[in-house]
Amino acid sequence: MGEAKKCSGGFSNCPACLLTCFLALTVNVTGPGEPVRGTLGSDALLSVHYASFSTDLPIIRWQLRKDKPLTVVQSFGTDVIGNLRSEYRGRVRVFANGSLQLQGLRLADEGMYEVEVSITDDTFTGETSVNLTVDELISTPRVVMETSAVLEHMEAFTLNCSHANGTRPTYSWLKGGKPLANDTRLLLSPDHKSLTITRVTPQDDGIYLCLVENPVSSVRSAPVRLTVYRRSSLYFILAAGGGFLFVTLVTVCACWGPSKKEKQHNQPSSVKYVDQNRTKSIGEEQRYHYGRLIYADTVLNVCSCPAFSDPHEERPTPSVSQAPVTAPPPSHGPQIPTKPTVPPPRAHKTRPSPGLPAVKPAGDSKPPPSHPLYSMVLLFAWNVYSVQSFRCTVI
């Protein structure tokens, strides 16, 4: 303030004195000269410096240039003057050299900032501008491809690079640590997010990765391996696999196939279902339908199973014995006529089938025990044998 009074006083007729006074009151403000890169959520320092021969405290004012200038903060030295806007409360700080610190950066804080430094009631003012960019960190990218193995001379194969977070990303591709560029077979999309390989060749086999960058971060994806098979190798693999499968099938059939004797022994035979009135031959597909035997006073049905008998052994045919008729005791009353006992019908003889033992008449041998358990056990054994024979035949 004292220098201003002197310059307005008796030295007005001295050119040298006027120049000295002008230099003393001039304010020179310098900025960084390049944009300040800020990260979302972190702090940014808009660094400036002013020089003046005056010892008075400067008045510093920061504005954000948008559609119209927006005052961020105004201070006398480092002391804030007036009330701050709501979006800047608790987030700004002014330093003695005129620099401004913004805390907790937001995307809306990005833009061109102007600073004015004035001394002695704005008689002399210096100003400069600082450009601030705010970016979000890039998240780890990921390479997506349809398959990791391809056949040579395919028409096209595409790799895509994607990531979740990050502003202003730029993409590039590397193979074996070396960057890839557009050429006759490698085609990059306009934003370089996709890499297309036309007519894949064995030279395309290798490790690929995607690099994503922005002003505040640079992140690489996990490497992916692309395997290119030659067509001749594929044919060899298919031929070897087919030969191995054929040998395996032949070996299994040779080990599990029944011998000729087993086939003859396992040949399905007929079953004789014998009763007093008829003889019925049951085929292989019907033998399970005769699982119940009927035992009555005068009728006994027996299932004859030749497979469990010796072909040279004589098999008795069950006979039906008639209970003796006991005469009623004599009495003096009138006699009630009794119904004459009808002898059981004679069993019909059946012609033996080829390969089956003939069923002998009942009179040639002793009858088997006249109990239904005997017939049921015999039929159960035949069913077990039939199931085993059927399984062996199928295998």
FENDASUL-V433379 format. One record per helix or strand of 3 or more residues. SS is the DSSP state (2 for helix, 1 for strand). FROM is the first residue (numbers start at 1). TO is the last residue. If there is no record, write none. Layout:
BEGIN
ss=(SS;SS)
from=(FROM;FROM)
to=(TO;TO)
END
This chain:
BEGIN
ss=(2;2;1;1;1;1;1;1;2;1;1;2;1;1;1;1;1;1;1;1;2;1;1;1;2;2;1;1;2;1;2;2;2)
from=(2;15;28;36;44;49;59;69;86;92;100;107;111;124;142;149;156;170;186;194;202;206;217;224;231;260;271;279;284;302;306;362;372)
to=(7;25;30;39;46;51;65;76;88;94;102;109;119;135;145;151;162;175;188;198;204;214;220;229;256;265;274;282;289;304;308;364;394)
END
